[in-house]
Amino acid sequence: MEGTRNSVSSEGTTVPARVATPTAFAAPGTYRVTQRITLLCETHGARIHYTTDGSAPTADSPIFDPYKLIPVEAVNEGDRGLKTDYTLRAVAQYPELPDSTIATFHYTVDRRGKDAYVSSEIHPGVWMIRDFDDTKMFLVAGSEKALFIDAGLGSGDLKGYVDSLAGGLPYDVLITHAHPDHIACLAQFQDGRGVYMRHADLPLVTNFNQTLHYGIDPTQITDVREGFSFDLGGRRLDVYEVPGHTPGCLALLDEVNGILFSGDALGSNRPAIPDALWMQNRNMAPIDVYLPVLQAFRLKVRGKIKEIHTGHNDVPLYGEAYLDNLQRAAQTLVDRGVDALVPSLRPTGVWQVVAGDRLTDPNWAAINVSKETCLSRYR
C-alpha cells in the first residue's frame, strides 16, 4: 500500500521509504451532527499539515494538534437543517523522509430540521427517539402504560410524535435532569399526565424558564426519589439517584432486561463528537464527592446492568466495562489531582481525566472538569 513501503539501510535496518499517509477518525462519510476529526499517522513523530478548503496542504499549512480537533459543523438556517459538504486534505512530514502522499477526506453533515424527530425500536417495547441534535429520549412500554424519558430539544410537535409511537397507551414523563437538552419540550406534556423529576433540579427549571422561555410549570412536576418504581404492566423501571452532573440526576433500571437509562448521570462517550461526563461547572459536584455516589450506585446495581443507554450515545454501552472505566477515571483524579488531567477535546478551555482509548475502546470514559474546582480541596 502506498506510503508503507520499506527499504533497507546500509546498517541492515529497515526504514520506511516515505512517511505513512495520514488517516482520519471519524471515517469520511455522512453524519447528522457536528463531528470533530482526528488525524493520525503510523509514522511515529510525524507532523501532519492539513487544509479545510480542498487545497493541497504544504509545510506552511496548519499543523494538526491532537487536543484541537477539526470540526465539521452541522448547520441550521432557522428551523431548517442544511446539508453541508467538507473536504479535508492532509500530508505528513518527518525529517529526512519524503513526505507522505496527500490524503483527502470528504464529509457531509446532513442536519435534520429543528422540528424533526426520528426513532427506532431498540428492544421490544423500547423506542429511542432523537431530536435534530441527536439528544436521546426513550419511550418504554409495558402492557398497561408507558413511560417517556426526557423531553429533548427542537421546535416540533414532540408530544404528537410520542403519541404516535405509544399507539393509544397512556404514558407518564420522567425527566432524568433539568438541563435544556432534556427539558426544552417538557411544557408540551403538562396536560394532566404525570410528570416526574427530582425536585433538587427545580431551581434549574426556574432559571431556564426565565432565560430560554420554556413555559414549564414547576408546580406540575412531581418529586420522585430513589426507591420509587414505575410499574408499566409486565415491565418495571426502578429509580436511582446519581447526583453530580446536576443535584437531581436520576437513572432508571429495567432490572429484568438489564437495561439502564442513565440520562447524563454517568456521562456519554461518543468518540468523534467527542463526549464525556460534564462536571466542569462550579455547580456540579467535585469528583471526590461524585466518586462515592458512583461507588454506592454500583453496589446497588452490581450484576444487574447489561447495557446502558445514555442521553447522547448512539449505541448502548456495556454496563460493567463502561462503569469500570468511569470509576477508574474518577479514582485517578482523586488520587493524583490535577496531574491526571489533559486538555478537554470538547469544550476547549477545560480539562479532563480519561480511562481507555476513545479510538479503540467502545467503553472508554472521560470526565470534564475545571482545574480550579474539580476536587473539594481546590474550592
C-alpha positions in Angstrom: 0.0 0.0 0.0 1.3 3.4 -0.9 3.1 5.2 2.0 4.1 2.0 3.7 6.9 0.5 1.5 10.2 0.0 3.3 13.9 0.0 2.3 17.0 -1.5 4.0 19.6 0.9 5.3 23.4 0.4 5.0 23.4 -0.9 8.6 20.8 -3.5 7.6 17.9 -2.0 9.4 14.5 -1.5 7.8 13.4 2.1 7.3 10.2 3.4 5.7 10.6 4.6 2.1 8.4 7.6 2.9 6.1 8.9 5.6 2.9 7.0 6.0 -0.2 8.5 4.5 -2.5 10.2 7.2 -5.8 8.6 8.1 -8.9 10.3 9.7 -11.2 9.4 12.6 -14.2 9.6 12.3 -14.2 8.0 8.9 -15.3 10.1 5.9 -19.0 9.8 5.3 -22.3 11.4 6.0 -23.3 12.4 9.6 -26.3 14.2 11.2 -24.4 16.3 13.8 -21.1 18.0 14.1 -18.1 15.7 14.1 -14.6 16.6 15.3 -11.9 14.9 13.2 -8.7 13.4 14.5 -5.8 13.0 12.0 -3.5 10.0 12.5 -0.2 8.8 11.0 1.5 5.5 11.5 5.0 7.1 11.2 5.7 7.9 14.9 6.5 11.6 15.4 5.4 12.7 12.0 3.9 16.2 11.8 0.5 16.4 9.9 -0.3 19.5 8.0 -3.9 20.0 6.8 -6.3 22.2 4.9 -10.1 22.5 5.1 -10.7 24.3 1.8 -9.8 21.5 -0.5 -6.4 22.9 -1.4 -3.2 20.9 -1.3 -1.5 21.1 2.2 2.1 22.2 2.4 4.6 22.8 5.1 3.0 26.2 5.6 -0.5 24.7 6.3 -1.8 24.4 9.9 -0.3 21.6 11.9 -2.8 19.1 13.4 -3.0 19.4 17.2 -4.5 16.2 18.8 -6.1 18.4 21.5 -7.7 20.7 19.0 -9.8 18.5 16.7 -11.0 19.7 13.3 -14.8 20.4 13.4 -17.1 19.6 10.5 -20.1 21.6 11.6 -23.8 20.8 11.5 -25.7 23.9 10.3 -29.3 25.0 10.7 -30.9 28.0 9.0 -33.7 28.9 11.3 -35.6 25.7 11.8 -34.4 24.2 8.5 -31.5 21.8 8.6 -28.8 22.3 5.9 -26.7 19.7 4.0 -23.1 20.8 4.2 -20.1 19.3 2.5 -16.5 19.5 3.8 -13.2 18.4 2.3 -10.1 17.9 4.5 -6.7 17.2 3.0 -3.6 16.2 4.9 0.1 15.4 4.4 2.5 14.0 6.9 6.1 15.1 7.2 9.1 13.7 9.1 12.8 14.8 8.9 14.9 13.1 6.2 12.0 11.1 4.8 9.9 12.0 1.7 6.5 13.5 2.5 3.5 11.2 2.6 1.1 11.2 -0.2 -1.7 13.7 0.3 -4.9 12.2 1.8 -8.3 13.6 1.0 -11.3 13.1 3.3 -14.9 14.1 2.3 -17.6 14.7 4.9 -21.2 15.6 4.6 -23.3 16.8 7.6 -26.9 16.4 6.7 -28.6 18.2 9.6 -32.3 17.5 10.5 -34.7 20.3 10.9 -35.3 21.6 14.4 -38.9 20.4 14.1 -38.0 16.8 13.1 -37.8 13.7 15.3 -36.8 10.2 14.3 -37.0 6.9 16.3 -36.0 3.2 16.2 -37.3 0.3 18.3 -34.1 -0.8 20.1 -35.7 -3.5 22.1 -39.3 -4.9 22.1 -41.4 -2.1 23.5 -38.4 0.4 23.8 -38.0 3.2 21.3 -35.0 5.6 21.1 -36.2 9.0 19.9 -33.7 11.5 18.5 -34.1 15.3 18.1 -32.3 17.4 15.5 -29.1 17.4 17.7 -29.3 13.7 18.3 -30.2 14.1 22.0 -31.7 10.7 23.0 -35.2 10.2 24.6 -36.8 6.9 25.3 -40.4 5.6 25.3 -40.6 2.4 27.3 -43.9 0.5 27.1 -45.5 -2.2 29.2 -48.8 -4.0 28.8 -50.8 -1.3 30.6 -48.9 2.0 30.2 -45.7 3.6 29.1 -43.1 6.0 30.4 -41.4 8.7 28.3 -37.9 9.6 29.4 -36.7 13.2 28.9 -38.1 15.9 26.6 -35.2 16.9 24.3 -34.7 19.9 22.1 -36.4 21.2 19.0 -39.4 23.2 17.8 -41.6 20.4 16.6 -44.6 18.6 18.0 -42.7 16.1 20.2 -45.8 15.2 22.1 -47.6 14.3 18.9 -44.7 12.2 17.8 -44.6 10.3 21.1 -48.4 9.8 21.0 -48.0 8.1 17.6 -45.4 5.7 19.0 -47.5 5.0 22.1 -50.4 3.9 20.0 -53.0 4.9 22.5 -51.2 3.6 25.5 -51.3 6.1 28.4 -47.9 7.4 29.5 -46.2 9.5 32.1 -43.0 11.5 31.7 -39.8 11.2 33.7 -37.0 13.9 33.4 -33.6 12.5 34.3 -32.2 16.0 35.0 -33.1 19.6 34.2 -30.6 20.7 31.6 -32.0 22.4 28.4 -31.4 19.4 26.1 -33.6 17.3 28.3 -36.5 19.6 29.2 -36.9 22.0 26.3 -40.2 20.4 25.1 -41.5 19.5 28.6 -44.3 22.0 28.6 -46.0 20.1 25.7 -46.6 17.2 28.1 -48.0 19.2 31.1 -51.6 18.4 30.1 -52.7 16.5 33.1 -50.4 13.5 32.8 -47.9 12.6 35.4 -44.6 14.5 35.0 -41.8 13.4 37.4 -38.4 14.8 38.2 -36.2 15.0 41.3 -37.1 18.4 42.9 -33.4 19.1 43.6 -33.3 20.3 40.0 -36.3 22.7 40.2 -34.0 25.8 40.5 -32.6 24.8 37.1 -36.1 24.7 35.6 -36.8 28.1 37.0 -33.6 29.5 35.6 -34.1 28.1 32.1 -37.7 29.2 32.1 -36.5 32.7 32.7 -33.6 32.7 30.2 -34.9 30.4 27.5 -38.7 30.9 27.9 -39.7 27.2 28.0 -43.1 27.8 29.7 -42.7 24.9 32.0 -45.0 25.0 35.1 -42.8 23.7 38.0 -45.8 23.3 40.3 -47.0 20.5 37.9 -43.8 18.4 38.4 -44.0 15.6 40.9 -40.9 14.9 43.0 -39.5 11.4 42.6 -36.9 9.8 44.8 -34.8 6.6 44.8 -36.9 3.6 45.8 -39.9 4.6 43.6 -40.8 2.3 40.7 -42.8 2.8 37.6 -45.0 -0.3 37.0 -45.9 -0.4 33.4 -47.5 -3.8 33.3 -45.1 -6.6 32.7 -42.2 -4.2 32.9 -40.9 -2.2 35.9 -38.5 0.7 36.0 -36.7 1.4 39.3 -35.5 4.9 40.1 -31.9 5.6 41.4 -30.4 8.9 42.4 -27.0 9.6 41.0 -26.4 13.3 41.7 -23.3 15.1 40.4 -23.9 16.3 36.9 -26.9 18.1 38.5 -28.1 17.8 42.1 -31.2 15.8 40.9 -29.7 13.4 38.4 -31.7 10.2 38.1 -31.2 6.8 36.4 -33.9 4.2 35.6 -33.2 0.4 35.7 -35.3 -2.2 33.9 -33.8 -5.0 36.0 -35.5 -7.9 34.3 -34.0 -6.9 30.9 -30.7 -5.5 32.3 -31.3 -2.0 30.7 -30.2 1.2 32.4 -31.5 4.6 31.2 -29.0 7.0 32.7 -29.5 10.4 31.1 -26.3 12.3 31.7 -25.7 11.0 35.2 -22.9 8.7 34.0 -21.8 10.7 31.1 -21.6 9.7 27.4 -18.7 8.6 25.3 -19.4 9.2 21.6 -15.8 9.1 20.3 -16.0 11.6 17.4 -18.2 14.3 19.0 -16.4 13.7 21.5 -18.4 13.2 24.7 -17.6 13.0 28.4 -19.3 13.2 31.8 -19.6 17.0 32.1 -18.5 18.1 35.6 -16.7 21.3 34.8 -19.1 23.9 36.2 -18.9 25.1 39.7 -22.5 24.0 40.5 -21.5 20.4 39.5 -20.1 18.1 42.2 -16.4 17.9 42.8 -15.1 14.4 41.8 -14.2 13.4 45.3 -17.9 13.9 46.1 -19.2 12.2 43.0 -16.9 9.1 43.3 -18.6 7.7 46.5 -22.0 8.4 44.9 -20.9 6.3 41.9 -19.4 3.6 44.1 -22.6 3.3 46.1 -24.8 3.2 43.0 -22.6 0.4 41.6 -23.0 -1.7 44.8 -26.8 -1.4 44.5 -26.9 -2.5 40.8 -23.9 -4.8 40.6 -24.7 -7.7 38.2 -28.0 -6.2 37.1 -26.9 -4.0 34.2 -26.2 -5.5 30.7 -26.3 -2.3 28.8 -26.5 1.5 29.4 -28.5 3.9 27.3 -27.3 7.4 27.9 -28.7 10.7 26.9 -26.4 11.0 23.9 -24.8 7.7 22.9 -25.9 6.3 19.5 -25.3 2.7 20.7 -25.5 1.1 24.2 -22.6 0.9 26.4 -21.6 -2.4 28.0 -22.6 -1.8 31.6 -19.8 -3.1 33.8 -16.9 -2.2 31.3 -18.0 1.4 31.0 -18.7 1.8 34.7 -15.3 0.3 35.4 -13.6 2.9 33.2 -15.7 5.8 34.6 -14.9 4.8 38.2 -11.2 4.4 37.3 -11.1 7.9 35.7 -12.7 9.4 38.9 -10.4 7.5 41.2 -7.3 8.6 39.2 -8.3 12.2 39.6 -8.9 11.8 43.3 -5.6 10.1 43.8 -3.4 12.2 41.5 -5.2 15.6 41.5 -4.6 17.9 38.5 -1.6 15.9 37.4 -4.0 13.4 36.0 -5.7 16.0 33.7 -5.3 16.6 29.9 -7.0 19.3 27.8 -10.6 18.5 27.1 -11.5 17.8 23.5 -15.0 19.4 23.9 -15.4 22.0 25.0 -12.0 23.5 24.7 -10.7 25.5 27.7 -11.5 22.9 30.3 -9.8 19.7 31.4 -10.5 16.0 31.6 -9.4 12.8 33.0 -9.6 9.8 30.7 -9.7 6.0 31.1 -9.4 3.9 28.0 -8.7 4.8 24.3 -11.6 6.5 22.6 -10.3 5.4 19.2 -10.3 1.7 20.0 -12.3 1.0 23.2 -16.1 1.3 22.8 -16.4 1.7 26.6 -13.8 4.4 27.2 -14.7 7.1 29.7 -13.8 10.7 30.3 -14.8 13.3 32.9 -14.6 17.0 32.1 -13.6 19.2 35.0 -12.2 22.6 35.9 -8.8 22.6 37.4 -9.9 25.1 40.0 -13.0 23.2 41.2 -12.5 19.6 40.3 -11.8 18.5 43.9 -13.1 19.7 47.2 -9.7 20.8 48.4 -9.4 23.2 45.4 -12.6 25.0 46.2 
